[in-house]
Amino acid sequence: MIINPLQIMAYAPLTAPTGSTNPLVFTSEVYPSDGIALWVLMVRVAGAVTGTTPTLTFAVQQSNDQVTWAGVGAALAAITAAGVQVTPYATGTTQGAITQTYLRVVATLGGTAPNYPLVFVDLVGQSV
């Protein structure tokens, strides 16, 4: 049963300025983790991805004080083309559980002039 769906991005174009080689970082707002045992990060990219070696990497971070943030689990694979990336966060998964009070999602856009025309990101809490 889905108990806490969080829409992080919807129909969001992620584009760096032409000629830019500096990473562009998007940080979501902060959400309470509510002690939920299973979270699933769902990223969907639609449309033709352009740029020179474009990359889009997501991370879920957690904190007890909203000051000190730490990534949960291993780094996720960079997204380089349209597709779907689904990553569970729970005890027994590769990423492990979200165990602290607050969470957020961070997206890093890299490459030269990367353009991701449509990005959808949801973080869904589920009862187990």
Sequence and secondary structure as in RCSB ss.txt:
>XXXX:A:sequence
MIINPLQIMAYAPLTAPTGSTNPLVFTSEVYPSDGIALWVLMVRVAGAVTGTTPTLTFAVQQSNDQVTWAGVGAA
LAAITAAGVQVTPYATGTTQGAITQTYLRVVATLGGTAPNYPLVFVDLVGQSV
>XXXX:A:secstr
 EEEEEEEEEEEEEE  TT  S EEEE   EE TT SEEEEEEEEES  EEEEEEEEEEEEEESSSSS EE SS 
   B SSEEEEEEESTTSSS    SSEEEEEEEEEEEEEEEEEEEEEEEEE  
